[in-house]
Amino acid sequence: KDGSLDWTKSYGGSEEDRANSIALTKDGGYIVTGYTVSTDGDLTLDGNKGGDDIWVMKLFSTGEIDWSRTSGGSSFERSNSVIETSDGGFVVAGFTNSNDGELKDLGNKGQTDAWILKLHNNGDINWSKTYGGQDMDNIKSIIETKDGSLVSAGYSASYDGGNERVWTMKLLNSGESVWSKTYGGSIYDRSNS
């Protein structure tokens, strides 16, 4: 309230670690997501699946780690957005370039696929789905609507001859697509939020 520092903490290992999104949680803590290349430090238990992996941490209000998990395959994954959902779980959105590891049964449709993970409140995966076409697809932001659906924003080059266009999707809370639309002109368009 008076501008003084309450606490400060750093997280990660000896390689590149980055946080891209943080949200308050109903219990007064925080949910953080981004990516990691580390296999040591705070990543010792989860390890690294290869390349850049999605990294999600649930923090207590004091900044101490409640739980931490990495997800991915042997190539690279990054997450750009995380929210707590009305059922007390979490949704993480970003992209993947892998077709093995946790992505083995999802397949890789193109250069990069949009990837959404629905997590239980303890960090275990509820469901995991990839979206997109044969080119680059990426989700930069995701929200939950009043009816419990999800709406994402980002960009896709899969639906307009390789030109990046603003891409939004509406999904059921099970991850099934309700609709998917692209917007923009003839060259290069992206949405971040």
N, C-alpha and C positions, 0 to 999 in steps of 0.2 A: 504494500500500500504506500509506503514511504519511498519506494524506489531502491531499497537496499536488497542485496542479493540473498535469496533464501537458500539456494543450493546450486551447485554446478557439478556436472559429472561428464565424463567421457566414456565411450563404449567402443569395443572393437578389439582388433588384434594387430598384428604387425604389418598387414597388407592394407589395401584400400578398403575403407568402410564408409558408407555414406547414408545419411538419413534424408529422405525426400518428402516425408509426410508425417505429421503427428496430430493426434486427436485426443481430447479429454475423454475419459471413460466414466461411466455412471458411478463407479466406486471411488472416484476422486483421483484415480491414477491416470496413466497415459498409455496410448498404443502408438508405436513408432514403426515405420517401415522404410526400407530403402534397399541397399544391396551390400554385399560383402565379398571380398576375395580371400579373407583370412581363414585360417584353420586353428588359430591359437587365441589366447586371451579369452574374451567373452564367447568365442566361437568354438572352444575346445570340445564341448559336448556334441554340438550339431555337426561340426566339421564343414567341409566345403564339397559340394557335389561336382564341381568343375567350373572354371571360369568365374563369372560373376553370378552369385546366387541371391535370390530374394531373401531378405532378412527381416523378421518381424520380432519386436520386443514388446512385452507388456510390462510396464513399470508401475511400481507403487507410487503414491503421492510424494514420497521422499526421494524418488529417482532410482531406488534400488530395483534390480531386475526381478520381476515376479516369474516370468518365463521368457524363453527365447527360442526361435526356430528358424532354420534355413530351409529353402525349397528350391529345387531346380534339377537340371541335368548337366551334361558335360560341357555344354556351350555356355551361353550367357543369358541371364535373366535379371530384370530390374523391376522394382515396384515403384509406383509413382503416387499412390493414393491409398489411404486406409481409413475405414470408418467403423464405429461400433454400431451394430444393427439393433433393432428393437427387441430381438429375441435374446440379446446379451452376447451374441457372437461378434465376429469381425469379418469384414470383407476387405481383401487386399487386391489391388488391380495394377497391372503393368504390362510387361511383354516377355516373351521367351523366344529363344532361337534354338532350343534343344528338341530332340525327339527321342530321348532316352531318359533314364532315371525316373523321376516322378512324372515326366511327360510321355513316357513310353506308350501308354495306352491312349493318350490324347492325340498323338500324331502332330506333325508340324505341317501346316498347310502352305507355308511360304517362307520368305526371308525371315520375318519375325511375325509371331502371332500375338494378339492380345491374350492375356492370361488373367483369369480371376480365380482367386481362392476364397472359399468361405470357410472360416475357422470357428470351431467351438470356443467357448470362453477360456479354455485351458490351452489353446494353441493347436490342438489336433485338427486335422483337415476334415471338414464336413463334406465339401465337394470342391472339385477343381475342374475348370473347363477352359479350353482355348477357343478363340474366335478369329475370323478373318479369312483372307483368301491367299493368293499366290505371291503377293508382294509384302510390303511392310505394313504392319498393323500394330497400333499402340494405344493403350488407354492411359490417359494422363490424370483423370479425375473420375470419381464415382460417388454417387449419393444414394440414399434410400428415400423413397417417396412415402407418402402417408399410407398408401395401401400395402406397404411392405415390399414393393418392387424395387429394382435397382435401375438407375440410369447412369450411363457412362458417357464421357466425352474424351475425344482424342483425335487421332487421325488415321487414315487408311489410304494406301496407294493401290489397293487390290481391286477397286471397283470403278476406276476411271482411266484405264490404260496406263497405269503407272504414275499418274499424277496424284500427289498427296492432297487429300480433301478432308475437311472437318468430318468426323465420323461420330455419331451418337447411336447408342443402343438402349432399348428398354428390355429388361430381363425380369422374369419371375424370380421369387426368392429362392427357387431351386436352380437358377442359372439358365433356364431355357429362354430363348430369345422370343420376345413379343414382336419387336420390330427393330430394324437397323436402317439408318439413313445416312447419306453423305450430302455435304453442302459445300459450295464454293465455286471458284472459277476454273480456268483452264490450266493453271500452273501449279500453285503451291499454297495450301491452306491448312492450318492446324488450329486445334482448340486445346487449351491447357486447363480449363476449369469450367 
